[in-house]
Amino acid sequence: MVIVDVSVALSFSILILLIRRGDKLRFTVLFNSCDKDTCVQRCLSRGAAGSGRSDDNVESLEKRFVTYQSATMPIIEHYRKQGLVVEVDAGRSPEEVFEEVRKNFEK
């Protein structure tokens, strides 16, 4: 099993190439869900710790959240309807999230 974190655009590009090549695909979409407040606080903490990202500020994060809701969530919902989404509560500690992800992919 290979777990790759890639952008949505790149994910679709890879998917299209595999389909064109005739590969039979079996995949699961790993959706790390987290409430907005937790995500914002984590990004602000990351920025304060010197992440180097100039967009780790409240104004930019609000815009990124709107984009996420309008561009990413419809894709997640599309795959959820097909029964291909494994949702993990990412609002917990990294260790807890990793453990749940591991358990889901051992099935």
C-alpha positions as CSV (number, residue, x, y, z in Angstrom):
1,M,0.0,0.0,0.0
2,V,1.2,3.5,-0.8
3,I,-0.2,6.5,0.9
4,V,0.5,9.8,-0.9
5,D,-0.4,13.3,0.1
6,V,-1.0,15.2,-3.2
7,S,-3.0,18.1,-4.3
8,V,-6.5,17.5,-5.7
9,A,-5.4,18.6,-9.2
10,L,-2.5,16.2,-9.2
11,S,-4.7,13.4,-7.8
12,F,-7.1,13.8,-10.7
13,S,-4.3,13.9,-13.2
14,I,-2.8,10.7,-11.9
15,L,-6.3,9.1,-11.8
16,I,-7.0,10.1,-15.5
17,L,-3.6,8.7,-16.6
18,L,-4.3,5.4,-14.9
19,I,-7.7,5.1,-16.4
20,R,-6.4,6.0,-19.9
21,R,-3.8,3.3,-19.4
22,G,-6.5,0.8,-18.6
23,D,-5.6,0.1,-15.0
24,K,-8.3,-1.3,-12.8
25,L,-8.4,1.1,-9.8
26,R,-9.1,0.2,-6.2
27,F,-8.7,3.2,-3.9
28,T,-9.9,4.8,-0.7
29,V,-10.0,8.5,0.0
30,L,-8.6,9.3,3.4
31,F,-10.4,12.4,4.7
32,N,-8.8,13.9,7.8
33,S,-11.7,16.0,9.1
34,C,-11.2,18.8,11.6
35,D,-13.4,21.7,12.7
36,K,-12.5,25.1,11.4
37,D,-11.5,26.6,14.7
38,T,-9.0,23.8,15.4
39,C,-7.5,24.1,11.9
40,V,-7.2,27.9,12.2
41,Q,-5.5,27.6,15.6
42,R,-3.1,24.9,14.3
43,C,-2.1,27.0,11.3
44,L,-1.7,30.1,13.4
45,S,0.6,28.2,15.8
46,R,2.5,26.8,12.8
47,G,3.0,30.4,11.6
48,A,4.1,31.6,15.0
49,A,6.6,28.8,15.2
50,G,8.2,30.0,12.0
51,S,6.6,27.9,9.2
52,G,7.7,30.3,6.6
53,R,4.2,30.5,5.2
54,S,3.1,34.1,4.7
55,D,-0.5,33.0,4.5
56,D,-0.7,31.6,8.0
57,N,-2.8,34.5,9.2
58,V,-6.5,34.8,10.1
59,E,-7.5,36.7,6.9
60,S,-5.8,34.2,4.6
61,L,-7.0,31.2,6.6
62,E,-10.6,32.5,6.2
63,K,-10.2,32.6,2.4
64,R,-8.5,29.2,2.3
65,F,-11.4,27.8,4.3
66,V,-14.0,29.2,1.8
67,T,-12.0,27.7,-1.1
68,Y,-11.8,24.4,0.8
69,Q,-15.5,24.3,1.3
70,S,-16.3,25.2,-2.3
71,A,-13.6,23.2,-4.1
72,T,-12.6,20.3,-2.0
73,M,-15.7,19.2,-0.1
74,P,-17.7,18.5,-3.2
75,I,-15.0,16.0,-4.3
76,I,-15.1,14.4,-0.8
77,E,-18.9,14.1,-1.0
78,H,-18.7,12.6,-4.5
79,Y,-16.5,9.8,-3.3
80,R,-18.4,9.5,0.0
81,K,-21.6,8.7,-2.0
82,Q,-19.6,5.9,-3.7
83,G,-18.5,4.5,-0.3
84,L,-14.9,5.3,-0.9
85,V,-14.2,7.7,1.9
86,V,-12.6,6.8,5.2
87,E,-13.1,9.8,7.6
88,V,-10.7,10.3,10.5
89,D,-11.2,12.9,13.2
90,A,-8.0,14.9,12.8
91,G,-8.9,17.1,15.7
92,R,-7.1,14.8,18.1
93,S,-3.4,14.3,18.8
94,P,-1.2,13.2,15.9
95,E,-0.6,9.9,17.6
96,E,-4.4,9.2,17.9
97,V,-5.0,10.2,14.3
98,F,-2.1,7.9,13.1
99,E,-3.5,5.0,15.1
100,E,-7.0,5.4,13.6
101,V,-5.5,5.7,10.1
102,R,-3.4,2.6,10.6
103,K,-6.4,0.6,11.8
104,N,-8.5,1.7,8.9
105,F,-5.9,0.6,6.4
106,E,-5.3,-2.8,8.0
107,K,-8.9,-3.8,7.2
